[in-house]
């Protein structure tokens, strides 16, 4: 009588096979033929999965679970024990959100291996929105550089619907300093709008502007801020959800210099504004004889990095606005 001592029953094809043809897939004993034809190894998690869960994404073969996770993932903490501030010039924490027109899943696989940024869908754009963890110091700028390098390497795109939102940490500020920061940004609206693409000047998601007088005269600032629209160019209502003021003006971009220079300028403007009272800022930025050019000169004095100033002067000059001359700037204002 033949013996079956050295055979096993394949869980897939239900055939009796020699023990030498035995394999183990997804907790099942299967034959080598079934192992090759009915299972695959996910390119992302490296786990064996049945072929019914297989998805071909560009050059990758991934499972159901990984494909679902690529639709959204949280940013990873960015702990820095001893941050440096040589480039950024501010100890204020920050975070950014970059919207894209690219929603190609296999490209996202490469991002997750290199960056701490999270990703989520956004109904206002054709692709993903990439958002940072809480960032601090020059090391935060390096995280941004890494994201931009990956994006440019993989050819990610933006279009006119994409924005770049910058969150400025204001959790440690007094109410009066919060008012001063908000007031300064409202006064500088016409300057800052020339530092970004013209396609952001009239979008309903970022161009709404609040008169500085409203910030000055609102009485209870926190009560007023809680009731503001999130789509104002400076979203002060973000304070109650994130502890930040959110500048929504900038166009979507993966240009490293554009992203990091905007961070540096906004942080240093916020830092400087917090040292003034609203009445002092009114005299400096909102007096009846203050021109837009005068306001830019104040920004130049507040922002300490000459390369950042040069970057935005080139942008302002390229926008051909009437108030910015081609020659050197002079002003009698003392900031």
Secondary structure, 3 states (H helix, E strand, C coil): CCCCCCEEECCCCCCEEEHHHEEEECCEEEEHHHHHHCEEECCCCCCEEEHHHCEEECCEEECHHHHHHCCCECCCCCCCCCCCCCCCCCCCCEEEEEECCCCCHHHHHHHHHHCCCEEEECCCCCCEEEECCCECHHHHHHHHHHHHHHHHHCCCCCCCCCEEEEEEECCCCCHHHHHHHHHHHHHCHHHHHHHCCHHHCCCCCCCECCCHHHHHCCCCHHHHHHCCCCCECEEHHHHHHHCEEEEEEEECCCCHHHHHHHHHHHHHHHHHHCCCCHHHHHHHHCCCCCCHHHHHHHHHHHCCCHHHHHHHHHHHHHCCCCCCCCCCCCCCCCC
